[in-house]
Amino acid sequence: MNETGGNFFGGQRFSADAEDAAVPQRSRSAELTFLGGNPQFSYVVNASSNTVNEVTNNLDDIGTQLGSHIQQRFRGPLQPAMDSVVLLEQDAGKINNLLKELHRTTDQLQLSVNGVQDNLSAVRDKVNQTFLKPACINCIGLQPELQKLTVDTTFVVSSIEV
């Protein structure tokens, strides 16, 4: 710092200009006009603008740069966990597809079982009619055995949202 209190090259001139001013500057525009005409002030304004512009330009793409830097730092310790999450997601997708197929298969299987039950009931009814005919000797004793023949099968798959 020099004797006049200025840190810059034009500090002495600024001090001299301020001391030589005959009338104190009271209005804002007069102060700005006075300061704007001073090379020291212009230098500071230009240097500040350049600094602000440089910082702004440096910050423009900081998100992607910083993001990739952070990702690289955590990639080592977090990568196994992330790999596991990716595999888990793939397995969940496969399980989802298999559950959908299971539901379709179960529905088809239940329809087939219902058809078998209907056919067995029809056969049992015909055999029972045969047992009731007078020409069928000792057939009445077989009716209880005939009633035991059933196909009571139901396929139930727990309700899993797919």
Helices and strands as residue ranges (DSSP letters): H 11-20, H 28-36, H 39-60, H 62-131, G 140-142, H 143-148
